[in-house]
Amino acid sequence: MKLLCIEDNTELIESLRYFLEADSKIESTSSGKQGVAMATKKQYDAIILDIGLPDLSGLDVCKLLRQADIQIPILILSAVRDSGTKVALFEAGADDYLTKPFTVSELRARLFALLRRSNFDTDKQNIYLLKVGNLTLDLLSGRVERSGKLL
């Protein structure tokens, strides 16, 4: 899957790249304006959007994306737990909201749920696989493999 991550936390972006590398190609920017420009020029399967960006709020970015008729799923990442903020983002066109801190397995599950609803062709066997290097964890069965060998 091809993701656009509009997030100013470079450590988080690198962590997402590391944990989602088997499933995804992630392009990123820390600028809301740049994120909107990237989303209008390229096709992505989903957008991961932070609300605390240096130039535009995530709320404004979300509104601009929907005004530009970009209909791909938007997953909001934020440490803000306020329900008013969440409601405003959903009303602006966000599809899901994940509160920081979060686990990679929950992020993956939410992304794949959004993609399924948007008719993205997901392989149900791979939805719950977490791969890091030669280590694979099947989140449903609890199986762990290293280099193809069951541990």
Secondary structure, DSSP 8 states (H G I E B T S, - for coil): -EEEEE-S-HHHHHHHHHHHTTT-EEEEES-HHHHHHHHHHS--SEEEEESB-SSSBHHHHHHHHHHTT--S-EEEEES---HHHHHHHHHHT--EEEESS--HHHHHHHHHHHHHHTT----TTTTTEEEETTEEEETTT--EEETTEE-
